[in-house]
Amino acid sequence: MLLLLLITLATPYGVLLVQSKIMSLAELKVLRVAIPPYFNKVNPFDCRTWLEWLLCNLVYDTITKPTPPLYYVFMVNLWSLSSMKNNENYTQWTLVLRDNLTWSDGIKVTANDLAFTISFVSKIPPWSSMLKALSKITILNDTAIRVEFSKPVPYLLRLLSSTPLLRSDILGNRSIQDILYFNITAGPYVIDLMIPNEIIVLERNPYYFLKSRIIYDKIELVAYPDSESAFEAFSRGEVQGVIGFVSKEFIASNLLRDDIAFAFLPTLAIYAVVMNNEKAPLSDITLRSIIRSLIDAYNISYILLDAFVENQLLKVSKNTLVYTFIPIMLISPQYGAFSQYVKAHEDAGISYKVITPLVARSLLQESNYTDLDNDGFLEWNGMPINLTFLAPLGDPIIEATAKHIAHALNSSGIMTKLILLPPHTLYKCVYVYHDFDLALIEIPYYIISNPIIVALLVNSSANMMPIIPNDIRQSRVVQNLDSIIFVKELNTTALLEIERMIHRSCVFVPLFQRNSLEVFYVKSLPIKTLRSYLSLLLPENTLLSAPIEHRRYGTKRYILLATNVAMLVVITVIGKRGKQLYSPEYEPYP
C-alpha cells in the first residue's frame, strides 16, 4: 500500500523514491517528502509546473480517471460516477454520480455541482476547444445529469479524467487565475498549510469516499534546493521520499534493495532487451521464454504492453524480437504492489511468470539442457551456450540493470558475456550488422512497420488516453489518409525536447492540459498536403505555425504549434512506405 500511494506522486520529470523500513505501516501516519522548490499555487486550472500538477492530483478528484496502471488501454474508470450512458452517435450523455461522494466540508456532491463543473470548464482553455459543441445540460435528479452536444463528442469520458470537481459557491467572483488553492475539494487530501516554494502540508479528507486510498494522516512536502541535499536528507532519514530529483549514481548502487522502490518514468527513456531469435541457441523458444521470465523477475512493463509493441511498433528486423522493457518500472517482488501489476497485465491478456535462476535452471534441465562438463553452465544439443549481451555504456542505471540481468542468466546456467559499448557502436551491431545475441537498447517509440491508422489522438498527457469509437475509421477524414498514422505519444522525452525548443522563455502550456497530435507519414507525402489534411482534423480556425525541423535518431521531425488550442503537432518522416528507420541509410546517432 505504501508503494501504491507514492507511485501516484511520480512526475513526468523525475524519479520517485521511497524507503519502507523506517517504521511499520500501522505506525506511519505522517509522510515527509523532499521536492524541488517550484510551486506557487495548487490551482487545477492554472498549473505552471509539473509539481503543481502533482499536488492537484492529491487535492482534487477528477470526474473520471484513466484505468491504472495500463494507461495504453482505451478505458476509463468512472471514479466519481456510478454509471454513464450515451447514444449511438455520442451527442447525448447521461452521467450519474456515486451516492457516497462528499466534499471535504461534509456536504454531499450533487448533480448541480457536476453540471456547474462541466459548464464552467467548457468556457476556459483547453476544455473550451473540445467542448465547444456543448449545447445543453439538464439536471435529472440529485445525482444525474444529461449532457447534450450539437455534434459527436466520443471522447467526453476521457476529457473528464482531467476535469476536477468544482463547487460554484467556493469560486465566488474571483478570477480563476487569482486562486492560490481551493479550501473545499473532493480529493483525498486538503491543504492545511502552504508557503509557496517552501512547504506544503496536506491533511487527510475525513469524508473521502475511498478510504483505502488515504494511507497517511498528513503528508509534508518540503522544498530542497538541489538533488544533492534531497538525497542527503533521504539517507539521514529526514524524509521518507524524494520526488523530482534524479541521482543516477544513488539509483544504480541501490537498484535491487528490498527496502527502496524506484518508479522510473518514460522521460528516463524506454529500454528493451532484444533477442536475436534466429541465431542458435536463441532459436529455441524454450530458452527464449525462460530468459524473458528471468528478466521479468527484475522488471515489470508499466506503461507499454509487450504484445502491443511486438505486433505494432517494433519490428526492427526479421532477426530481432522485443521481450521486456527496462527500466520503466523496477519493483522488488516483496512489495504488495507487485501482485497488482501482474494481475493488471493478466487482465489484459499478458501472462507474467516470474522465476528465480534456480527455477530457470531446473526448467532448462527438464527440456534436455545438460551440464556435461560440470562447469556450472548448460549445453544445448551438446554445444555450450555462450551468449553475447550488448548494453550501452555511460549510464550507471542502465549499466547496473544490465549487470543484474547478466548475473541472473549466468546463475541459471546460461553463459552470458556482458559487453558495454558506446551507443553508436551498439546500434550499429544491432540494426546494421545484426551481430549480437542479446542487446539492451533504447526504444525509439516512433518505429512503424506498416503505416496504418491506429488511433486518432484526441488528448495526450502523462495520464490520459483517448477513447476511440470503432466507427471512427469510417469517417471521411480517415479514408483520405492511407499513408498517415496517428498514434499515442508513448515517450514524453521527445515532447519535453520540443517544449524546450518551442517555449523557452515564452508562455508555458502545462503538459497535462496540452492537446497533442502525433503524425507519422511516408516520405513521398508533401508536407503541404499533410497540412491540408490537418486542417480537417483540427478545430476550426486553428492557426498552425511554420514547421520547425528537429532531428532525432536520424529522422526528420517537424514541429508545429497550433496556437489557438495550445496544441503541439509533431510530424515525423518515416521514409518510404514499409521501409524501416534503422538501416544503413537511416543510421542512428549520427
Buried (B, 14 or more C-beta within 10 A) or exposed (E): EBBBBBBBBBBBBBBBBBBBEBEEEEEBEEBBBBBBBBBBBBBBBBBBBBBBBBBBBBBBBBBBBBBBBBBBBBEBBBBBBBEBEBEEEBBBBBBBBBEEBBBBEEEBBBBEBBBBBBBBBBEEBBBBBBBBEBEEBEBEEEBBBBBBBEEBBBBBBBBBBBBBBBBEEBBEEEEBEEBEBBEBBBBBBBBEEBEBEEBBBBBBBEBBBEEEBBBBBBBBBBBBEEBEEBBBBBEEEEBBBBBBBBBBEBBBEBBEEEEBBBBBBBBBBBBBBBBBBEBEBBEBEBBBBBBBBBBBBBBBBBBBBBBBBBEBBBBBBEBBBBBBBBBBBBBBBEBEBBEBBBEBBEEBEBEBEBBBBEBBBBBBEEBEBEBEEEEEBBBBEEEBBEBBBBBBBEBBBBBBBBBBBBEBBBBBBBBBEBBBBEBEBBBBBBBBEBEBBBBBBBBBBBBBBEBEBBBBBBBBBBBBBBBBBEEBEEBEEBEEBEBBBBBBBBBBBBBBBBBEEBEEEEEEBBBBBBBBBBBBBBEEBEBEEBBEBBEEBBBEEBEBEEBEEBEBBBBBBBBBBBEBBBBBBBBBBBBEBEEBBBBEEBBBBE
